[in-house]
Amino acid sequence: MTISRTRIRTCLAPALEAVPFALLLLDLLLGPEIRLVELLAVVPPLAALRSSAATTLRLGATCALLALAAHALGGGPARHAYPAVAALALITLCSAWAAHARLRSTRRLAAVQSVASAVQEVILRPPPARVGSVSIAASYVSAAASAKIGGDFYAVEPVRGGVRLVVGDVQGKGLDAVRTAATVLASFREAAQATVDLEAVGRSIECALSRRTDDEKFVTAVLAELRDDGTLTLLNHGHPGPLVVRRGGGREDGRGDDSRRGTAEPARFGLPLGLGLPDAAEPSQERAVLAPGDRVLFYTDGLSEARDASGAFYPVHACAPLVRHGTPQEALDAVRRSALSHTEGPLDDDSALLLLEAGARREIPLPPLAGGFDASCALCPVEDCSVRTP
């Protein structure tokens, strides 16, 4: 049976209130040979660990009065109790200050965590569970226990007749990596619905990274588009290829060929984004057709480079059965548990997972880019829009 921490704290509070009286009673029963009343000095520090400053002061005052009562009932002169009471008062004041400092730090930490959660919602916006016929699930784990965001990222944007997405990893760690990830995501969200092809989305991200004035960092990323008719298009800028899992069993790469690894490795990788090389070759555009129920797992190297005690990497291709079963979110949870079992502990690097499941096929043709329509109107998922003027 599992006992919650809240229930334990609820039970400990009245128990601590009763400790001074229990000590006094035992002191009187055991006689003058064994003096337990001196143990009253530990009550205020114990209270400071969990209680407020006011509660600590109240318990300290109770202990001081009980110490005086113990000396009076023992028949000793009252002046003999003064040093013990003075020491108890000093301990109580110090404990009350410690309780106040602890609560102040707790409030500050709660405020910081609230801001971190808000920042995560902005940078790593939770994707919708379903867009058109495409089901989506996401998972993010930061390697830093006190952080909720890092250099890995993902984003999903609905477009007319499907979704576009990016999954990537920023070189380095810390706040600089978070700022670079924010730059990439802002550029992607703007370009995903304003450019006709994925190559233009990649160029928009490259331009955004080239305008930075802070420390330069490059980004590995996979850009993808999954149409409601099942067509999957991939552009890989130096990132681990996604895992394509067929509903009926088997793994295929992005070109539709059997793959020993089961990941969608392109015929030609593009260079990571943000390097700023003028003559860099574009990545090859890979296509696959997904049947209803087929799934695609996008991930960062926090998963593929997770090591066990012997140094062996986590076998991403071997988790295909986990990806295939359950809802998309249940499948991601199963992959997380499998990775933790492999490493026998927390992951050493940030890890982002994004899982897409193709639904029933339906064709929604894009309107022509003419007659006053720009690219953003052609790709926008809002069909009845009062702003668009043909």
N, C-alpha and C positions, 0 to 999 in steps of 0.2 A: 504494500500500500504506500503510495506516494503522499508525503506531507508537504504542503507548500510552505515557502519561507514566510509568507504573510501570516499563516496560522501559527507558525513557531514563534514569531515576534509577538503575536497577540497573546500567546500563552506565557511568554517570558515576562511581559510587563507586570502583571499582577504578582508573579512569583518574586520579582525583584522588590516589589513593595513590601512583601511579607518577610524578606530576609532579615531586616534589622530586628523585628520583633522575635523571630526565631532565634537569632543570636543571643538576644537578651534572655530569653527563656532558658536556653541551654546553659548560659553563663550562670544563672541563678541555680539551676539544678545541679551543675557540676561542682559548685562551691568555689572558694577563693583559690584552691590549688591550681585550677585550670581557668585562665581568664580568656574567654572568647570575645569579650566586648571590644577588645582592640581590633578585631576583624571588621568592625563597623567602618573602618577607614577605607575598605575596598569597595563599599557600596557606591559612593559617588562616581569613581572612575568607571565602574561597570555601567552605571546609568548613563554616563556621557557617551558610551559607545552606541546607544540606540535611542536615547530620549533627548528631549529639548533641554535648553539651559534652565528653564523654569522648573522642570521636573527634577533636574539634577540638584538644584538649590533646595527644593522642598525635601528631597530624600536626605540631603546633607543635614538640613536642620532637624529632621526627624532623628537621624543618627546621633546628633549632638545632644538632643534632649534625652534620648535613651541611654547615652553614655553617662550623663549626669544622674539619671535614675538608677543605673546599675551601681554606681559608687555610693549613692544614698542608701539603697537597699542592702548593700554590702556592709554598711556601718562605718565606712571610712570617712575621713574629713572631706568636705566638698572641695577644698583647695587642691587636693591631690588629683582631682579630675580636670583641673583647669588646663594643664599642658596638653592632655589628650584631646580635650575639646578644641583648644586653639589649633592643634595640628589638624584636627578633623575639619575645622573651618577653612584652613588654608587649602587643604586637599579639595574641599568642596568648591571653593572659588576657582581653583585651577581647572577642575573638571567641568564646571559650568562654562568657563571660557572655551575649553576644548570642544564642548558640545555645540556652542554657538559657532565656532569656526568650522566644525564639521558640517553643520546644517547650511552655512553660507556657501561652503564649497560644493555641497550637494545641489543647492539651487543653481549655482553658476554652471555646474556640469549639466544639469537638466536643461538650462537655457542653451548651452552650446550644442547639446544633442538635438534639441528642437530645431536649431538653425541648420545643423547638419542634415536632419531629415528633410527640411524644406529645400536645402540645396540639392539633395539627392533627387527630390521630386522634380526639380527644375532640370538638372543635368541628365539624370537617368529617369526620364518620364516613363512611368509604367505603361507598357503597350496595351491596347485594347485586347480583350480576350478573343475577339472575333472581328475580322474586317471582311465583308463580303462572304466568300466561301472559305476563307483562310482562318484557321484557328491558330492562336499565338500564346506562348507562355515564355516567361523570362525569369532569370535568376541571377543575382549578383552577390558575391561574397568578397569582402575586402580582407587582405592578409593582415592588416592592422586591426587588432581587437577593438581599439577605440575609434576607428574610422568606419564610415559607411560608404564612402566613395573613394575611388582611386584612379589609376590611369587606364583601366579597361572601361569600355563603354559599348552601348548599343542604342539603337533608335529605330523605330518603325513608323513610317508615314503612309497613310492610306492614299492611294491615287485612283483615278478612274479605272475600274476593272481589275484592281489588285492592290498590292502593297510594295513599297520599296523599303529597304532596310540597310543599315550599316552595322557591322560589328568590328571592333578594332581594339588596339592596344598601343598606348603611348610609350615611347622610350623613356625609361626612368620612372621615378616615383615621387611622391610628395605633392605639394601644392602646385608646383610648376606643371606636373603631369595632369593634374585636375584642370588647370586653366587651359592647357592644350586640348584636352578632351572636350571642354566646353566650347572651344572655338570650332572644333570639327563638327560637333553635334549641331551647333547653331547654323553653320554653313550647310550641312546636310539637310536640315529641316527646311531651310529656305529654298535650296536647289531641287529637292526631291519632287516638288510640285510645280517647278518653273522651268525644267529642262526636259527635252524630249527623250534623251537617252542617258544611260548610266555613265557613259564616258564623260558627258558634260557635267554630271554630278561630281565625279572625281576631280575634274578640272576646277570646279568651284571650290572644293575643299582645299585643293592645292593652292589656289589663289588666296584663300583666307589664311592659310598657314604662312604664306610668304609675306603677308602684311603684319605679322607679329613683330613687336619691338622687344619682347622679353627673350629669355633663353630659348634658343632654337632646339626643337625636339622633333624627331620624325615619328610617323604613325604607320603601323601596319594595319590593314583593314580589308574587309570583304564587303563589296557593294553587291546587292542582290535585288532582283525584282521577281515577284511571284504573281503571275496573272491568274485571274479566275478561271481561265481555260486550262490551267495546269502548267503553263510554260514558265520554267525557272531560268533566269539569266543571272550569271555570276561574273564579276570582275574582281580579281584578286591582286591586291597590292602588298605582296610579301607576307600574307597572313596564313595561318593553318586553314586548310580547306575544310568546308563543312562536311558533315556526315549525312549522306542520303540513304534513308532506310525505307525500303519498299514494304507496303502493307502485307503482301503475301510472302515476305521473307526475302533475304538476300540484301546485298549492299551494292550500290553502284556509284560511280563517280559522276562528276558534272557533265561528262561527255557521253554518258549512257553506256560506257564500256564496263566490263567486269573489272573490279579493282581489288587487289589483294589487301590494301589498306582500308578500302571502303570509304575513303574521303575524296571530296571533289577537288582534286589537284588540277590546276589549269595546264594547258599546253605551254603557256608562257606567263610567268609571273610579271606583274608590273613592279616597279620600284616602290618602296614605302613612300607615303605621302609626306610632304614637308621637306624633302631633300633639296628642292629647288633646282634640279638639273634640267637645263633647257632642252636637251635632245633625248630625254628619257623615253624608252619605248612604252607604248600603252600595253596593258595586260590583254591577253587574248580573251575574247568574249565566249564564255562557255554556256551551253544551253542543255536543258534536260526537260522532259515532259513528265510531270507527276500525275499519277492516277489518284482518284479520291482515296484518302487514308494514308498516302505516302507522307513521310515526314523528313524534315531537314533540320539537323542540329548544327547551329553555329556556335563556336566557342573560341575562347582565347587560350593562350599558352599556359595560363594558370591551371588549366585542366590537363592539357596534353603533356606538360612538362612536370606534373606532380610525380614525385618519386617515392618509392617504398624504401624500406631500410637497406636493401641491397643496391639502391640507386637506379632501379628499373623505372622507366616512365610508365605513366598510366596508359593502358591500351585503349585509346578512344574507339577504335574499330570494334573492340570486343563488347562495347556497351550497346550495340545495336538492339539486342533483345530487350534491354531496359527502355530504350527509346520507343520501341514499337508498341509497348503495352500500356494500358491505362490512359487517362486523360493527358494532354500535353504537360500540365503542371505536375501531375503525379509522375510522369516519366522523368522530368527534370529533377524532382526530389529523389527519385531512385538513382539517377546518375550521381547526384551529390553524395548520397550515402555510399555508393560504390567507390567514389574517389576518396572519401574519408577512410573507408575500410582499407583501401590500397596504401595510403600514406600512414595509417594508424595514428592520425592526429590532424590538426588543422593544416590547410594548404599554406605553402610558403609564399604564394604570389596571389595577386588579385585574380579573380576568375569571373567572367561573364558568360552566361549561357542564354541562347535564344533558340526556341523550337517552334517551327512552323509545320502545320499539317494542312495539306491540300484537301479541299472539300469537293462537293459536286461541281462539275465543270459547267461554266456558263460563259458565253462570249459577250463582252461589252466592247464594241469597237470604239476607238478614239475618234472624236470629231475632227474634221480637217482643220488645219491651222490656216484658216483664211477667213475673209469676211469680218475682220475685226477681232477674231479670237487670238489670244496669245497662247504660249505654251502652257502657262499656269492654268488658264481656263480649260484647256484641253485635257489636262491631267487631274484637275480638281475633282474630288469625289462628290461635291455638292452639285446635283444635277439641276435642281430648280433654284437658281441663284438670281436674285434681283439686281446684283451688281454687274453681272456680265451683260455686255451689250453686243449683239451680233452685228 
